[in-house]
Amino acid sequence: MSEHHLRFRRINLHASDTDLLHPVRRYARNTRGRDFVVGDIHGCFSMLDAALAARGFDPARDRLFSVGDLIDRGAESPAVLDAVQRHGIRAVRGNHEQGILDWARRADIDPARVEAMRANPKQALAEWMHCDGHTSQLIYNGGQWFIELYCERPDKARDIERYFSALPYAIEVETEHGLIGIVHAELPATHWPDGMAVLRARRSSRVREIVLWDRDRWQGGRVTAHIGGVCAVVVGHTPLREVRVRGNVINIDTGAVFRWYGNLTVLDLADIPAMLAQEED
């Protein structure tokens, strides 16, 4: 599967990536307000603020879910925890959150490198990239902001790392029209409960890789299957010019960070049945 046009490098999953509290989280039906899900934000939190204001979003009544990739590439990435708190974001883990975790757990981080970053960031970063493949990968994927934050504000960086490490791989939302599933990229099964059982078992790195990285449904149409046991599955990861539906899977990554064509999609879960019906027509 080709990802070169997006300048991505895949980061392999590590055994410690299973050390999260709940691989799958389920939310009961919202009886007070509306439920929304937002596409890949990539550090464009001002864009998110504007989109939610246009919807009249009220965090006291409404809920906001996310398909992951809250950070990287966008200039506001260091403010991720402020945005999460401001809007009560309930996110799944994306490949970019995973990339931050991989770097924090595996990179060659020592006091000398941190001091060098503080003294001469440009030179130190170039040397770090040359000597450490994990650092090179993270920067290649848009995560330089986190390395800089780690060196300047390690307490804040660790708070972000802790938040990312607690993110689930999947979210289930009970709605009036049935269960809505949310994962970052793709479900590794054609039946939602089967996929959730595998994720809860925490045994397969290949399954988690599909959840975080797979693009087959949207690149070349190699996957078109309807996913059973769920009303719909909402994903992101592969940026498209508009929201698209294949089977009962809805891709809402409309490339917010790519300003030459992108925008940020905020989808009301109540609109999903009509979208699926239109797709069947």
Backbone bond lengths (Angstrom), bond angles and torsions (degrees), N, CA, C in turn:
res aa  C-N    CA-C-N  psi(-1)  N-CA   C-N-CA  omega(-1)  CA-C   N-CA-C  phi
1 M - - - 1.447 - - 1.512 108.95 -
2 S 1.319 117.28 127.02 1.460 121.28 -174.28 1.510 111.76 -90.27
3 E 1.347 114.74 134.08 1.455 120.07 176.88 1.522 110.40 -129.05
4 H 1.330 117.12 11.49 1.452 119.51 -171.32 1.520 111.92 -66.69
5 H 1.324 118.69 -30.47 1.459 119.55 -178.46 1.518 111.85 -67.16
6 L 1.325 117.77 -16.60 1.460 121.16 177.05 1.530 111.60 -102.95
7 R 1.335 116.71 4.85 1.467 121.72 177.93 1.522 111.55 55.32
8 F 1.313 115.50 45.54 1.461 120.83 177.80 1.513 110.58 -103.84
9 R 1.310 115.09 145.33 1.460 121.20 165.51 1.511 107.48 -117.48
10 R 1.291 115.93 131.28 1.459 120.15 178.80 1.517 109.89 -74.05
11 I 1.325 115.87 136.12 1.462 121.95 178.01 1.517 108.07 -108.74
12 N 1.318 116.70 122.14 1.459 120.49 -177.08 1.517 111.45 -68.73
13 L 1.311 115.58 146.28 1.455 120.90 -178.79 1.521 110.91 -79.43
14 H 1.285 115.29 146.47 1.464 124.04 -177.13 1.515 108.95 -109.13
15 A 1.306 117.74 154.45 1.467 121.17 -178.41 1.514 111.77 -56.26
16 S 1.341 117.49 -36.41 1.460 120.10 -177.59 1.515 112.71 -70.25
17 D 1.351 117.29 -10.35 1.453 119.65 178.17 1.522 111.91 -68.05
18 T 1.315 117.42 -11.97 1.457 120.09 178.04 1.522 111.92 -85.70
19 D 1.325 117.17 -2.96 1.461 120.58 -174.55 1.525 111.76 -84.15
20 L 1.313 117.41 55.98 1.445 121.40 174.92 1.519 108.44 -116.08
21 L 1.318 116.18 157.35 1.459 119.68 -172.22 1.520 112.27 -68.98
22 H 1.336 116.78 -45.40 1.462 120.45 -174.95 1.529 109.29 -136.98
23 P 1.328 119.43 104.06 1.464 120.88 177.81 1.523 112.52 -61.18
24 V 1.341 116.36 -28.34 1.465 122.14 178.99 1.526 108.19 -130.39
25 R 1.322 116.50 133.02 1.462 120.25 176.29 1.521 109.36 -121.19
26 R 1.316 114.96 139.53 1.463 121.27 -178.78 1.522 109.39 -118.36
27 Y 1.335 115.42 137.99 1.459 122.12 179.96 1.523 109.59 -119.83
28 A 1.331 115.27 131.86 1.462 120.92 178.12 1.522 109.97 -68.94
29 R 1.297 115.53 164.77 1.462 121.33 -179.75 1.529 110.89 -58.84
30 N 1.306 115.70 138.66 1.462 122.28 178.11 1.526 108.76 -83.82
31 T 1.314 117.17 110.28 1.467 121.29 -177.90 1.526 112.25 -96.93
32 R 1.325 116.85 0.59 1.467 120.53 -176.56 1.522 113.49 -107.10
33 G 1.307 117.07 -25.79 1.459 119.66 -174.53 1.512 111.66 -160.22
34 R 1.324 115.40 -151.29 1.461 122.09 -175.12 1.532 111.18 -103.42
35 D 1.322 115.04 160.17 1.459 121.91 174.78 1.526 109.12 -117.56
36 F 1.327 116.26 130.18 1.458 122.41 177.36 1.523 109.45 -122.77
37 V 1.328 115.20 157.06 1.465 120.58 170.95 1.523 107.08 -133.00
38 V 1.327 115.89 136.45 1.458 121.50 -176.42 1.520 110.32 -110.55
39 G 1.338 115.16 145.91 1.455 120.83 177.40 1.517 112.23 -74.04
40 D 1.311 116.31 -173.16 1.469 122.58 -177.50 1.528 110.02 -59.13
41 I 1.327 116.58 119.14 1.466 121.97 -175.32 1.525 111.41 -88.24
42 H 1.299 117.58 -39.66 1.467 123.40 177.68 1.524 112.78 50.31
43 G 1.330 116.43 48.58 1.451 120.12 173.87 1.509 115.49 73.97
44 C 1.325 118.17 17.26 1.472 122.07 178.07 1.528 108.79 -102.54
45 F 1.321 116.77 64.89 1.460 120.46 -171.94 1.522 113.22 -76.98
46 S 1.319 118.55 -24.87 1.465 119.92 173.21 1.523 110.11 -66.00
47 M 1.318 116.20 -37.41 1.460 120.90 175.56 1.528 110.31 -63.52
48 L 1.330 116.56 -39.73 1.464 120.41 177.11 1.522 110.82 -64.27
49 D 1.329 117.34 -44.77 1.465 120.79 178.90 1.522 110.63 -55.79
50 A 1.328 116.60 -45.08 1.464 121.06 -178.23 1.523 111.33 -66.82
51 A 1.335 116.82 -41.52 1.464 120.25 -179.17 1.520 111.43 -64.62
52 L 1.321 117.07 -40.06 1.464 120.36 -180.00 1.522 111.29 -72.16
53 A 1.325 117.14 -36.66 1.465 120.15 176.86 1.526 110.22 -62.18
54 A 1.328 116.83 -39.22 1.462 120.69 178.73 1.520 111.89 -64.79
55 R 1.317 116.60 -26.93 1.469 121.95 178.87 1.526 112.24 -88.47
56 G 1.322 117.49 -5.78 1.459 120.07 -175.42 1.510 112.06 66.80
57 F 1.327 116.36 35.29 1.461 121.58 -177.05 1.521 110.82 -64.92
58 D 1.334 115.67 131.07 1.463 122.39 178.58 1.522 108.13 -124.10
59 P 1.342 118.47 106.08 1.465 120.08 -176.88 1.518 114.19 -63.49
60 A 1.329 117.30 -12.97 1.465 119.75 176.67 1.529 111.26 -76.03
61 R 1.333 116.70 -22.59 1.469 121.00 -178.70 1.528 112.37 -120.66
62 D 1.315 115.02 -40.69 1.457 121.29 -174.36 1.531 111.13 -90.85
63 R 1.331 115.80 158.24 1.464 120.94 177.25 1.523 109.39 -121.79
64 L 1.325 115.05 143.47 1.458 121.05 178.42 1.524 109.63 -120.39
65 F 1.326 115.33 118.16 1.454 122.26 175.02 1.531 109.16 -101.98
66 S 1.315 116.29 162.44 1.466 120.72 -177.72 1.519 110.04 -139.00
67 V 1.341 115.66 143.51 1.465 121.36 177.17 1.527 111.98 -83.26
68 G 1.327 117.40 6.14 1.458 121.19 178.60 1.515 113.12 94.26
69 D 1.328 116.30 -175.19 1.464 123.02 -171.00 1.521 110.25 56.31
70 L 1.313 114.54 56.22 1.459 120.64 175.73 1.523 111.25 -69.49
71 I 1.318 116.59 -22.17 1.466 120.64 -167.14 1.532 112.32 -132.08
72 D 1.361 114.13 176.85 1.464 126.83 178.50 1.528 111.06 84.20
73 R 1.324 113.76 140.76 1.468 125.04 179.90 1.526 112.65 78.39
74 G 1.318 118.81 -48.01 1.455 121.00 179.68 1.521 112.21 -76.26
75 A 1.340 116.02 145.45 1.469 121.33 -173.62 1.520 113.59 -67.59
76 E 1.335 117.34 -20.83 1.462 120.19 -175.90 1.531 113.10 -93.54
77 S 1.313 117.48 12.83 1.466 121.24 -178.55 1.527 113.86 -53.42
78 P 1.347 120.19 -40.41 1.470 118.63 -179.82 1.521 114.20 -61.48
79 A 1.331 117.76 -17.03 1.467 121.42 -179.20 1.522 112.29 -92.46
80 V 1.326 117.69 19.97 1.461 120.73 -173.74 1.522 112.70 -58.49
81 L 1.327 118.36 -43.30 1.466 119.68 -177.00 1.521 111.75 -68.97
82 D 1.326 117.30 -32.10 1.462 120.24 175.43 1.525 110.28 -63.11
83 A 1.328 117.00 -43.55 1.463 120.98 179.71 1.525 111.43 -66.32
84 V 1.329 116.36 -40.92 1.469 120.47 178.23 1.516 110.38 -59.56
85 Q 1.317 116.19 -44.71 1.465 120.13 -179.29 1.523 111.42 -70.03
86 R 1.317 116.82 -40.83 1.466 121.51 -176.94 1.525 111.90 -61.85
87 H 1.308 116.26 -40.85 1.465 120.30 -174.71 1.529 113.23 -108.80
88 G 1.321 117.79 -0.39 1.457 120.18 -178.33 1.513 112.60 62.24
89 I 1.320 117.54 42.34 1.465 121.73 -175.03 1.525 110.81 -65.97
90 R 1.325 115.34 131.57 1.464 123.06 174.64 1.523 107.03 -112.44
91 A 1.318 116.78 102.70 1.463 121.42 -169.99 1.515 112.60 -111.35
92 V 1.337 114.95 151.69 1.458 120.55 163.78 1.527 107.80 -90.13
93 R 1.301 115.63 166.16 1.461 120.82 178.55 1.518 109.86 -80.02
94 G 1.332 116.28 132.26 1.451 121.98 173.68 1.518 111.20 -105.76
95 N 1.320 116.66 173.85 1.462 119.32 -179.66 1.532 112.07 -65.19
96 H 1.323 117.95 -26.16 1.465 119.34 179.01 1.526 111.70 -75.72
97 E 1.317 118.26 -37.88 1.466 119.20 171.96 1.525 110.26 -62.46
98 Q 1.341 115.58 -39.55 1.463 119.61 177.85 1.526 111.07 -62.28
99 G 1.331 116.43 -38.34 1.453 120.19 179.19 1.518 112.84 -61.81
100 I 1.329 116.46 -39.68 1.468 120.77 176.28 1.527 110.00 -62.17
101 L 1.328 116.44 -45.31 1.467 120.50 -179.63 1.526 111.25 -63.41
102 D 1.320 116.81 -42.19 1.463 120.20 179.30 1.527 110.69 -60.91
103 W 1.318 116.19 -44.30 1.467 118.90 -179.49 1.527 111.28 -63.86
104 A 1.326 116.54 -45.79 1.464 120.39 -177.12 1.525 111.75 -62.99
105 R 1.340 117.05 -28.67 1.461 120.77 -176.67 1.524 113.21 -91.29
106 R 1.325 117.41 -22.50 1.460 118.87 -169.38 1.512 115.34 -122.78
107 A 1.310 117.99 -21.68 1.463 119.80 -173.36 1.528 111.22 -66.44
108 D 1.319 114.35 157.90 1.465 121.05 177.03 1.529 108.07 -81.80
109 I 1.326 115.87 86.14 1.460 121.72 -177.85 1.528 108.19 -106.13
110 D 1.315 116.94 114.94 1.459 119.73 177.10 1.526 108.80 -134.57
111 P 1.327 117.99 161.53 1.469 121.50 -176.40 1.522 113.47 -56.45
112 A 1.326 117.37 -34.05 1.462 120.22 -179.11 1.526 111.26 -64.38
113 R 1.343 116.56 -40.39 1.464 119.90 178.43 1.530 110.46 -66.51
114 V 1.306 116.21 -41.22 1.461 120.20 -179.95 1.526 110.29 -62.58
115 E 1.316 117.39 -44.27 1.466 121.01 178.60 1.521 111.11 -64.29
116 A 1.318 116.66 -38.82 1.463 120.29 178.08 1.523 111.13 -63.79
117 M 1.328 116.86 -37.78 1.461 121.07 177.10 1.522 111.20 -62.95
118 R 1.301 116.88 -36.98 1.459 120.40 -179.83 1.526 111.84 -72.15
119 A 1.335 116.21 -31.35 1.460 120.20 -177.38 1.531 112.60 -82.83
120 N 1.338 116.02 -44.86 1.466 120.62 -177.27 1.522 108.33 -147.49
121 P 1.332 117.38 80.91 1.471 121.33 -171.38 1.521 113.99 -56.42
122 K 1.320 117.98 -44.24 1.461 120.42 -175.23 1.524 111.50 -62.71
123 Q 1.323 116.97 -49.14 1.460 120.58 -179.58 1.526 111.36 -67.37
124 A 1.335 116.11 -42.71 1.464 120.23 -178.30 1.518 111.40 -63.55
125 L 1.332 116.28 -38.98 1.460 119.96 -179.43 1.523 110.78 -67.18
126 A 1.322 116.69 -40.70 1.467 120.31 178.42 1.526 110.80 -62.00
127 E 1.324 116.95 -42.80 1.467 120.64 178.86 1.522 111.20 -67.17
128 W 1.321 116.36 -38.80 1.462 121.23 179.82 1.521 110.48 -63.56
129 M 1.332 115.92 -43.95 1.461 120.20 178.30 1.526 110.94 -61.04
130 H 1.322 116.15 -40.28 1.467 120.65 -177.73 1.526 111.79 -66.67
131 C 1.333 115.98 -35.52 1.467 120.82 -173.72 1.523 114.00 -91.88
132 D 1.333 117.24 -20.34 1.462 119.78 -172.14 1.527 110.62 -132.35
133 G 1.328 115.88 114.59 1.460 120.38 -177.64 1.510 114.08 -64.43
134 H 1.323 118.28 -33.72 1.461 120.79 179.97 1.527 111.04 -65.56
135 T 1.333 116.07 -39.03 1.461 120.04 177.42 1.522 110.47 -66.77
136 S 1.320 116.60 -41.62 1.461 120.80 177.82 1.522 111.11 -60.44
137 Q 1.325 117.05 -43.05 1.463 121.39 179.11 1.519 111.53 -62.22
138 L 1.315 116.31 -45.14 1.456 119.68 -177.38 1.524 111.22 -63.64
139 I 1.318 117.45 -43.43 1.460 120.36 179.10 1.521 110.37 -65.65
140 Y 1.315 117.15 -40.91 1.465 122.09 178.00 1.523 111.12 -57.75
141 N 1.324 116.69 -33.28 1.464 121.54 -178.77 1.523 113.07 -94.01
142 G 1.328 117.78 10.91 1.464 120.30 173.50 1.507 115.54 93.80
143 G 1.336 118.19 16.32 1.458 120.71 -174.09 1.514 115.65 -102.52
144 Q 1.338 117.74 19.31 1.463 119.72 179.76 1.526 111.91 -58.28
145 W 1.325 116.80 -33.02 1.469 121.34 -179.31 1.531 111.04 -56.25
146 F 1.354 116.59 -37.49 1.461 119.40 -176.89 1.527 110.96 -72.16
147 I 1.321 117.14 -37.74 1.462 120.15 177.15 1.524 109.91 -62.16
148 E 1.320 115.98 -44.49 1.463 119.90 178.71 1.524 110.98 -63.76
149 L 1.329 116.27 -41.63 1.462 120.01 178.98 1.524 110.81 -65.01
150 Y 1.320 116.45 -39.88 1.465 121.14 179.86 1.527 110.95 -59.44
151 C 1.319 115.98 -37.09 1.466 120.17 -178.90 1.528 112.38 -80.39
152 E 1.336 116.82 -31.99 1.465 120.44 -176.56 1.523 112.57 -91.61
153 R 1.334 115.79 -40.82 1.468 121.49 -177.13 1.524 109.52 -134.33
154 P 1.328 118.10 71.55 1.470 119.96 -175.49 1.517 113.39 -59.24
155 D 1.330 118.16 -30.75 1.463 120.26 178.41 1.518 111.25 -64.40
156 K 1.323 116.86 -43.73 1.463 120.72 178.70 1.528 111.14 -67.86
157 A 1.321 116.15 -39.37 1.463 119.92 178.52 1.525 111.05 -62.30
158 R 1.314 116.87 -39.87 1.468 119.94 179.52 1.522 111.24 -69.01
159 D 1.323 117.76 -34.49 1.464 120.33 175.10 1.525 110.57 -61.44
160 I 1.321 116.29 -42.57 1.463 120.77 178.15 1.521 110.43 -65.27
161 E 1.317 116.81 -42.90 1.467 120.68 178.33 1.525 110.92 -60.22
162 R 1.320 117.17 -43.69 1.471 120.41 179.14 1.525 111.09 -62.60
163 Y 1.323 116.23 -40.69 1.466 119.33 178.51 1.530 110.48 -62.78
164 F 1.320 117.34 -47.19 1.462 120.56 -179.64 1.526 111.52 -62.16
165 S 1.324 117.11 -38.54 1.464 120.10 -176.93 1.519 112.25 -67.13
166 A 1.325 117.70 -19.59 1.463 121.28 179.47 1.526 112.85 -93.82
167 L 1.326 117.96 -3.28 1.465 119.98 -178.43 1.525 110.75 -71.39
168 P 1.331 117.89 137.06 1.465 121.07 178.18 1.524 111.22 -78.31
169 Y 1.314 116.33 165.35 1.458 121.01 173.72 1.526 111.58 -83.38
170 A 1.310 116.95 -22.38 1.463 120.49 -177.91 1.522 110.12 -146.86
171 I 1.324 114.97 149.74 1.462 122.78 174.86 1.519 108.37 -126.26
172 E 1.326 116.06 139.74 1.462 123.03 173.70 1.526 108.01 -115.90
173 V 1.327 116.31 131.70 1.462 121.15 -179.22 1.527 108.77 -123.96
174 E 1.313 116.04 120.66 1.458 120.21 175.40 1.527 108.91 -78.35
175 T 1.333 116.16 131.24 1.462 121.24 179.89 1.522 109.92 -133.62
176 E 1.308 115.31 173.77 1.464 121.51 178.27 1.521 111.42 -59.30
177 H 1.328 117.00 -30.01 1.462 121.61 -174.71 1.524 112.99 -99.70
178 G 1.309 117.23 3.53 1.454 120.63 -179.83 1.517 111.66 123.14
179 L 1.312 115.65 -172.56 1.456 121.43 -175.61 1.528 110.70 -81.01
180 I 1.330 116.17 131.03 1.458 122.57 174.14 1.528 108.04 -108.80
181 G 1.327 116.64 129.82 1.455 121.39 177.43 1.517 111.14 -102.77
182 I 1.323 116.21 148.62 1.463 121.88 177.35 1.529 108.56 -132.66
183 V 1.324 116.67 124.10 1.463 122.61 169.52 1.526 107.05 -136.55
184 H 1.322 116.23 167.26 1.465 117.57 -175.62 1.523 112.94 -72.60
185 A 1.342 117.53 -49.26 1.461 119.93 -170.92 1.529 113.99 -119.39
186 E 1.311 118.24 -53.21 1.468 121.51 -174.75 1.518 109.16 -164.06
187 L 1.320 116.16 153.13 1.462 120.63 174.24 1.529 108.90 -89.82
188 P 1.321 118.60 132.30 1.463 121.17 -178.31 1.521 112.86 -83.67
189 A 1.319 117.80 37.60 1.463 122.20 -179.21 1.521 107.69 -164.53
190 T 1.326 117.07 161.82 1.461 120.84 175.96 1.525 111.38 -97.24
191 H 1.323 116.87 4.39 1.460 122.15 177.68 1.524 107.35 -134.87
192 W 1.330 116.82 119.23 1.461 121.40 -173.30 1.533 113.41 -54.49
193 P 1.342 119.84 -49.31 1.471 118.78 -179.63 1.528 113.19 -58.62
194 D 1.332 117.19 -34.99 1.467 119.68 177.32 1.529 110.98 -64.33
195 G 1.323 116.08 -43.69 1.453 119.87 178.23 1.514 112.24 -61.59
196 M 1.338 116.26 -40.76 1.463 120.17 -179.86 1.529 111.05 -67.62
197 A 1.325 116.38 -36.35 1.465 119.65 178.95 1.525 110.77 -63.43
198 V 1.324 116.67 -41.02 1.463 120.38 179.19 1.525 110.67 -66.34
199 L 1.321 116.92 -42.22 1.468 119.55 178.96 1.525 111.29 -63.88
200 R 1.325 115.74 -41.21 1.472 118.83 179.73 1.525 111.57 -65.87
201 A 1.329 117.16 -29.96 1.464 120.71 -179.80 1.527 112.06 -71.40
202 R 1.335 117.63 -22.23 1.469 123.48 175.10 1.523 112.73 58.01
203 R 1.318 116.74 36.45 1.465 119.18 -174.44 1.524 113.78 -106.55
204 S 1.311 118.24 -23.74 1.454 119.90 -169.30 1.524 111.99 -115.93
205 S 1.335 116.59 114.31 1.457 119.99 175.16 1.525 110.47 -70.29
206 R 1.341 117.93 -28.43 1.463 121.20 177.83 1.522 110.38 -63.70
207 V 1.314 117.87 -40.01 1.465 121.48 178.19 1.521 110.23 -62.60
208 R 1.316 116.79 -46.22 1.464 119.80 179.86 1.524 111.14 -65.23
209 E 1.318 116.53 -33.51 1.462 120.33 177.28 1.525 110.76 -63.31
210 I 1.323 117.49 -41.88 1.463 121.02 177.46 1.522 110.39 -63.14
211 V 1.323 116.95 -44.98 1.464 121.53 -179.03 1.526 111.11 -59.09
212 L 1.326 117.29 -36.17 1.464 121.15 -175.43 1.523 114.30 -93.32
213 W 1.343 118.28 -25.20 1.458 119.52 -166.21 1.529 116.27 -125.70
214 D 1.301 119.77 -20.61 1.465 121.07 -166.63 1.532 112.40 -65.66
215 R 1.340 116.03 140.48 1.469 122.01 178.52 1.532 112.62 -127.61
216 D 1.330 118.21 5.91 1.458 120.77 -170.30 1.525 113.68 -58.57
217 R 1.316 117.97 -33.70 1.466 120.29 -178.06 1.531 111.24 -66.33
218 W 1.335 116.80 -28.93 1.468 120.66 -172.05 1.517 113.29 -108.62
219 Q 1.311 118.09 -12.69 1.452 121.67 177.94 1.518 109.00 -114.41
220 G 1.315 115.87 100.56 1.449 121.23 179.76 1.512 114.85 87.31
221 G 1.326 117.78 -4.12 1.459 121.22 176.26 1.506 113.99 63.37
222 R 1.341 116.87 31.79 1.464 119.46 -177.58 1.523 112.41 -72.09
223 V 1.337 116.84 -19.28 1.460 121.54 176.94 1.522 107.90 -124.37
224 T 1.313 116.44 121.24 1.466 120.71 179.40 1.521 112.03 -129.80
225 A 1.329 117.09 1.81 1.458 121.47 -169.77 1.521 112.85 -62.91
226 H 1.324 114.42 142.67 1.462 122.83 168.88 1.529 107.83 -71.49
227 I 1.322 116.62 137.63 1.460 121.29 178.10 1.520 108.92 -96.48
228 G 1.315 116.17 120.01 1.452 121.03 -176.98 1.516 112.82 -80.91
229 G 1.333 115.20 165.18 1.457 120.70 175.40 1.505 114.75 77.18
230 V 1.329 117.34 12.21 1.462 121.62 -178.21 1.527 107.69 -157.52
231 C 1.327 116.39 147.02 1.467 119.91 178.90 1.522 110.84 -64.69
232 A 1.331 116.30 -48.14 1.462 121.77 -179.58 1.516 109.11 -159.10
233 V 1.317 115.11 160.07 1.463 122.00 173.77 1.526 107.73 -122.81
234 V 1.319 116.58 127.91 1.465 121.99 179.71 1.522 108.60 -104.67
235 V 1.337 116.12 130.34 1.462 121.90 -177.76 1.527 110.07 -133.10
236 G 1.323 114.82 174.39 1.461 122.55 172.74 1.515 108.13 -137.30
237 H 1.343 116.61 -129.76 1.461 125.82 171.05 1.524 113.77 78.57
238 T 1.331 118.52 -51.89 1.460 121.14 -179.78 1.521 109.13 -98.90
239 P 1.349 118.44 107.52 1.467 119.72 -175.99 1.522 112.27 -69.73
240 L 1.316 114.83 134.07 1.455 123.03 179.07 1.527 108.91 -127.76
241 R 1.318 116.92 162.53 1.461 119.69 -179.00 1.522 112.49 -75.16
242 E 1.329 116.28 -19.25 1.457 120.56 178.31 1.521 108.87 -152.20
243 V 1.324 115.61 161.75 1.465 120.50 177.17 1.526 108.89 -61.31
244 R 1.337 116.17 136.03 1.458 120.01 -179.92 1.520 110.29 -131.72
245 V 1.342 114.24 153.44 1.462 121.90 -179.93 1.523 108.68 -124.84
246 R 1.333 116.18 130.46 1.464 121.45 172.12 1.508 107.73 -134.91
247 G 1.339 115.65 121.93 1.453 119.21 -169.77 1.515 106.94 65.97
248 N 1.311 116.65 -127.27 1.472 120.20 172.64 1.528 110.47 -115.01
249 V 1.339 115.29 28.40 1.465 121.85 177.36 1.526 108.75 -104.63
250 I 1.325 116.20 130.20 1.466 122.48 -175.22 1.525 108.90 -116.73
251 N 1.321 116.30 120.91 1.465 121.51 177.75 1.524 108.84 -97.27
252 I 1.346 116.27 118.36 1.464 120.37 -177.78 1.533 112.21 -113.25
253 D 1.337 117.74 16.34 1.463 119.22 173.39 1.522 108.34 -83.25
254 T 1.321 116.40 101.90 1.462 121.32 179.88 1.530 111.21 -107.77
255 G 1.322 116.05 31.21 1.456 121.97 167.76 1.509 115.92 66.79
256 A 1.328 117.85 47.69 1.465 120.96 -175.92 1.521 112.87 -53.17
257 V 1.320 117.56 -39.08 1.463 120.46 -174.50 1.525 112.65 -79.48
258 F 1.336 116.90 -14.82 1.462 120.94 179.87 1.523 108.48 -92.07
259 R 1.298 116.93 88.22 1.460 121.93 -167.39 1.529 113.74 -65.22
260 W 1.339 117.98 -20.62 1.459 118.29 -178.24 1.524 112.40 -71.98
261 Y 1.333 118.28 -15.78 1.465 119.19 174.17 1.516 112.99 -147.30
262 G 1.316 117.89 -13.64 1.454 120.01 -167.37 1.506 115.57 -82.89
263 N 1.307 114.07 159.32 1.455 122.49 169.68 1.518 107.50 -148.95
264 L 1.308 115.66 166.85 1.459 121.06 -177.54 1.522 109.30 -100.39
265 T 1.321 116.38 122.87 1.461 121.12 -179.92 1.518 110.47 -94.66
266 V 1.331 115.39 127.49 1.462 122.75 171.59 1.522 106.36 -117.91
267 L 1.322 116.55 112.30 1.462 122.48 -173.74 1.518 110.83 -103.31
268 D 1.323 116.38 129.39 1.462 122.05 172.73 1.531 107.58 -79.61
269 L 1.319 117.44 123.24 1.463 119.87 -178.21 1.520 112.23 -60.28
270 A 1.326 117.42 -24.59 1.465 120.61 178.59 1.525 111.93 -66.92
271 D 1.333 117.85 -18.57 1.465 121.46 -179.38 1.526 112.81 -86.69
272 I 1.309 117.65 -7.67 1.462 120.44 -173.78 1.530 113.42 -64.37
273 P 1.342 121.14 -45.16 1.470 119.09 -180.00 1.525 113.13 -56.01
274 A 1.325 117.62 -40.58 1.463 120.56 178.81 1.528 110.84 -65.99
275 M 1.325 117.55 -37.41 1.461 120.83 177.83 1.521 111.05 -64.14
276 L 1.318 116.82 -41.93 1.461 120.49 179.48 1.526 111.35 -67.50
277 A 1.327 116.60 -39.47 1.464 120.49 178.66 1.521 110.96 -63.74
278 Q 1.317 116.86 -39.33 1.457 121.28 178.47 1.519 110.83 -65.65
279 E 1.316 117.00 -37.64 1.450 121.39 178.55 1.521 110.54 -64.66
280 E 1.332 117.71 -38.70 1.462 121.50 179.98 1.521 111.47 -68.99
281 D 1.334 116.26 -31.21 1.467 119.97 177.32 1.523 109.93 -70.01
